[in-house]
Amino acid sequence: MEVIESRAVHDSNLASRKAQEAAWRRIQATEWLESIVGPLGIPKEPSEKDFISCLRNGLILCKAINKIQPGSVPKVVEITRHPSQSVTWDSQPCAYQFFENVRNFLKAVEGLNLPVFEASVFERDNMEVGSSTKIVNCVLGLKEYKERKQNTEGNGNGYFKHTMRSPLIMHSNGRIPKPVAGLDPNKQLDLGTNCGKQPPSQSDAQKLEDSLMKALTECMINAKENLDGNLLSSILNGNTDSVKWFSRILSSALEEQLQYKFPELNPIVKDVSKEGSRSTTSSEARNGKSCRACLNKDDCNHWQVFQTQEKKLQNLKALLSSTKAEFGDLQSQLQHGLKHMASQVEELSTAAKGYHKVVKENRTLYNMVQDLKGNIRVYCRIRPAFRTDTKNVIDFIGEDGSLVVLDPSKPNKDGKKLFQFNRVFGPTATQEEVFADTQPLIRSVMDGYNVCIFAYGQTGSGKTHTMCGPSGASRKDMGINYLALSDLFDLSNSRKDVIKYELYVQMVEIYNEQVRDLLTGDSATMSKLEIRSCTAENGLSLPDATMHAVKSTADVLNLMKSGQVNRAVSSTALNHQSSRSHSILTVHIHGKDASGGTIRSCLHLVDLAGSERVDKSEVTGEGLKEAQYINKSLSCLGDVITALSQKNSYIPYRNSKLTLLLQNSLGGNAKTLMFAHVSPEGDSFGETVSTLKFAQRASSVELGAARLNKESREVMDLKEQVETLKRQLAEKEPQSAQTVNRLEPRSPPSQKPKAIPMMMDRTPPRSRRLSIENKCPPKSPNSRPKITKVPSFVLPKTPEPPQVSIRNEIIISSESKAVGIANGKSSSSSSSHIRKSLRTIGKLINGSEKRIQNQKMNEVVVASPVMTSVGRPSRRQSLTGIQPSRRTSLGGVENCRKGAKTPPPVVNSSSDMKKWM
Ligand SMILES: Nc1ncnc2c1ncn2[C@@H]1O[C@H](COP(=O)(O)OP(=O)(O)OP(=O)(O)O)[C@@H](O)[C@H]1O
């Protein structure tokens, strides 16, 4: 009950407050209109009816707007009537004119973006309460517009913004409206009823205003406490006006806040204000969501738009912060990942380094094993591709010497072929890289080993490039021939205090099965060279070829140039500078140390002619003949390699000049290296595979351990002693010569110097080539001496008699022999003395050689774990367990008889050279 009563009281308060506000605004409007167009003829505090009636003809309104904005209503219809004639809305001609004025006024007002009203309000005879409100708003809007305009003109910024302030806001600004004293709020709904009849006097009007302000103030103070509750209950009760009113207050406050807080949004707010006058819906306005620019509009949705935008902004902000967080996470993850990756890369690089080191070590060890076994070392070199129209057949090059080629006609798994060599040089390998790997082998020639390097491969695959370098090459592009000799000179210089070296060069070619000297100007001798057995007296296979002493790389260059000029070269379809012969550059090295010990070794550098398919090389006539000779000799080389790899008893060296000349390198005691050259082009696939197969076969050939051609002074003395004793024995006891020969345990009968023919029909004995596997050599009756099997890896125990005792024994032997002869003792007693001496000397030579080798081995072990070329024999011995005595000749006889390829020591002069030859 109480609630109902309080609500009734509240309602009546609210209605009174509204009426007061409306009346106050009407007075304001009237005052202002009068100030613009003059007296209106209505009371100062007009009723709604008075106010509307006065403005009905539109004349006052048009005049007012034209004063503010001249020309806004260009044509104002003046009403002419008799003063006695009353103006009624019903009189048709007047009504139409009224309508024209009002319509023009409203258009002009709309153009100024001011609140408008409906023209029909003037047509209604029965006026409802609040009918004038919109007209009053319009007039006050006009008033405000004028004030603004004046301000703007004063400020000169040209900006006008219509702001419609509610009485409460004005109140808050300190402009407290004067209460209307003694005015019953309930009665003030229609002020016109009280004051419409007679215009009040100035004092009455003042009184009225004062009383009105008073009443309003009282009313507001009374209502103040209940404002929130009243408003709330109004909203609850669906009091639309209250809600609207409050929402407008809120909107304007919000707009102010917006403009203050977000100045950048001002243009938007301005636009929204304009737009809002057209699009805001009344439902939104009911929800209290309209902008201040649209206070008088019911269809403003800017608040909602703003809220939506704000929501979106909030969402975007949230999205931004979550994205930032995610980004931060990702960044930290990335950094973590990068760190992890860096550590993995580091690990990998360490592993790779280790891997490379291991591969290198493996290769070194593999090469060492191959050296020990005496295998032909095989390197493969791939020429860069010159043509791009065919597929590249090289599929993979492994660091461990593996090579995979791919058949271009079968580009799947079946087309792949794997080969294994000591090393594979790819197309980008430089001359120096190739040489660097060959250098240790070449250097071993200075230690007394015979070395042979030969280049094999299809025509145009780069053999001459590897051995000689391209024509007109600079120092950098020089081939192995030049680099090797240059290196030998360097080594010779660095060792000159210990050992004196002399280097001699021969250069020959085998052209159409004729051996020709390339370093002679005499064309007659060029084609008359005969290959001698390696057991010939001077130890040279080609004693008739000119021998040139070289002292510097310049000498070598000159010789090589003249040799190249003389070499048979012609142009084919496959190589415009195709070598039509096998060229052999032989470097003979003679060394003598301070004690008188000697080294004799030789280095063969062979550039073979290229195998070719005559249909491809398109050669005819002489060229065809050359090609046939080349192919035949290469096929003979293949036969020899096959026989050697199969360990056949018969090796067909004699079938070609090439194999005969290379006999010692292929099946003798040399260190041999073969460069297998291949072209990467797809159309050479057949030849490439055939070259690789050949090379693979060659790599399986076991030559046995290479022999060191070095003799110490001690051994040489002992050998001389043996020779003297032998001579004496022969003089004394010719028949006992056979016995003496028997005392030489390692001299097979076939090695007797005079019994050896110029060309050996049979394979030279290979008794000295032992593999580390201790395999028995192939059975070959008569020619092969029996090899005692020695357990592997056992160091032989060699008695090492002191130096003094050696000498003493020799002296004693000699003396006793001399005494025997002098005393005329029986020849048998003398012979037995000589035999005893020989036995002793044999033992001493063995012991001496062994001592030297052991000493070297110790040096190697102490010096470095890496095997040096000097240390190889010692290491080989330790690994194989072969006694030195079995690896060297007794008193050098064997060496002499077998006819080592290296010549005997020579002195510098050319006359001595001739003697030697
Ligand atoms: N590794 C390489 N790098 C650059 N060019 C190369 C290489 N190998 C070969 N060549 C070039 O390929 C061409 C043929 O090479 P080269 O004359 O050495 O072949 P070849 O095997 O000796 O041929 P032939 O057997 O017909 O004499 C030459 O022009 C040579 O310069």
The ligand as a Tripos MOL2 file, in Angstrom:
@<TRIPOS>MOLECULE
LIG
   31    33     1     0     0
SMALL
NO_CHARGES

@<TRIPOS>ATOM
      1 N1         90.9810  -32.4900  -64.6370 N.pl3     1 LIG1
      2 C1         90.8530  -31.7040  -65.7070 C.ar      1 LIG1
      3 N2         90.5590  -30.4220  -65.5780 N.ar      1 LIG1
      4 C2         90.4310  -29.6190  -66.6350 C.ar      1 LIG1
      5 N3         90.5890  -30.0210  -67.9030 N.ar      1 LIG1
      6 C3         90.8920  -31.2960  -68.1150 C.ar      1 LIG1
      7 C4         91.0300  -32.2120  -67.0310 C.ar      1 LIG1
      8 N4         91.3250  -33.4090  -67.5430 N.ar      1 LIG1
      9 C5         91.3600  -33.2430  -68.8690 C.ar      1 LIG1
     10 N5         91.1050  -31.9930  -69.2240 N.ar      1 LIG1
     11 C6         91.0650  -31.4650  -70.5700 C.3       1 LIG1
     12 O1         90.4460  -32.4470  -71.3790 O.3       1 LIG1
     13 C7         91.0520  -32.4890  -72.6560 C.3       1 LIG1
     14 C8         91.5340  -33.9140  -72.9310 C.3       1 LIG1
     15 O2         92.4860  -34.2250  -71.9540 O.3       1 LIG1
     16 P1         93.8220  -35.0290  -72.3000 P.3       1 LIG1
     17 O3         94.4050  -34.6170  -73.6080 O.co2     1 LIG1
     18 O4         94.6720  -34.9430  -71.1180 O.co2     1 LIG1
     19 O5         93.1850  -36.4450  -72.4590 O.3       1 LIG1
     20 P2         93.9760  -37.8090  -72.7300 P.3       1 LIG1
     21 O6         93.3540  -38.8340  -71.8790 O.co2     1 LIG1
     22 O7         95.4140  -37.5980  -72.5830 O.co2     1 LIG1
     23 O8         93.5620  -38.0720  -74.2080 O.3       1 LIG1
     24 P3         94.3550  -38.9590  -75.2790 P.3       1 LIG1
     25 O9         94.4000  -40.3220  -74.7650 O.co2     1 LIG1
     26 O10        93.5540  -38.8370  -76.4990 O.co2     1 LIG1
     27 O11        95.7080  -38.3560  -75.3840 O.co2     1 LIG1
     28 C9         92.1970  -31.5030  -72.6310 C.3       1 LIG1
     29 O12        91.7800  -30.3180  -73.2340 O.3       1 LIG1
     30 C10        92.4390  -31.2900  -71.1650 C.3       1 LIG1
     31 O13        92.9560  -30.0140  -70.9080 O.3       1 LIG1
@<TRIPOS>BOND
     1     1     2 1
     2     2     3 ar
     3     2     7 ar
     4     3     4 ar
     5     4     5 ar
     6     5     6 ar
     7     6     7 ar
     8     6    10 ar
     9     7     8 ar
    10     8     9 ar
    11     9    10 ar
    12    10    11 1
    13    11    12 1
    14    11    30 1
    15    12    13 1
    16    13    14 1
    17    13    28 1
    18    14    15 1
    19    15    16 1
    20    16    17 2
    21    16    18 1
    22    16    19 1
    23    19    20 1
    24    20    21 2
    25    20    22 1
    26    20    23 1
    27    23    24 1
    28    24    25 2
    29    24    26 1
    30    24    27 1
    31    28    29 1
    32    28    30 1
    33    30    31 1
@<TRIPOS>SUBSTRUCTURE
     1 LIG1         1 GROUP 0 **** ****
